[in-house]
């Protein structure tokens, strides 16, 4: 009986050791887990404190930077914003009076470099009769550059105005120096059309030594042309180029030596033309 009892006690002891060992393993917390628990307790409080500090520091920092920039600008602006000391006028100017330009620019020079209103000055220069376009540019530290594009007159239009190469009219104060330009007339809405037709007719007539003194488009659409030789030509409303070619063909064959005697040519016929002479003559010309 002693042997089984010893074995049972030994088995019971081993079982007790195993249970004790198992309970000890569950209760002991690893050091790493303890440090993690302490960090999870400390970091939120520290992060909240740092966030509150940032909320106070950032506005103070921004205010300090803003004040420094303002103080710097107050010191440097008087040095940079000088009065205009030099005005440079550029462009090929033939008709624009430089004294008139100076009269327009002078009132603006009382402003400083940055205070000068370049848009208002440009608009006032562009309103001058002979100015087609203008640009105004500031060049630091104290220079103003004005570039002007002058009107290019092509013809006279109506009474008291000139027509430029873009088909727009402008009215200089004195037209006495432009009597040599052709006189164009027509409805106001048809200025560009009249100019374009003048250029076509001028190319055709120039090939045989003619020039255009006047061209008119009447309200009903009929065209009337006067050459520099004083010949009045009625063209009608249609097939204008063909009719003018017909006149040039007859002129080359029959009329070139007697141009000074021709008063009027009527080309409103479909395949003929009529000639009126300055002096009575029995000679008539037709196709």
Beta strands, then each sheet from edge to edge (+ up, - down):
strand 1: 86-90
strand 2: 131-139
strand 3: 143-150
strand 4: 153-157
strand 5: 161-164
strand 6: 169-170
strand 7: 183-185
strand 8: 212-217
strand 9: 223-227
strand 10: 232-236
strand 11: 262-266
strand 12: 274-277
sheet 1: 1+ 3+ 2-
sheet 2: 6+ 5- 4+ 7+ 8+ 9- 10+ 11+ 12-
end
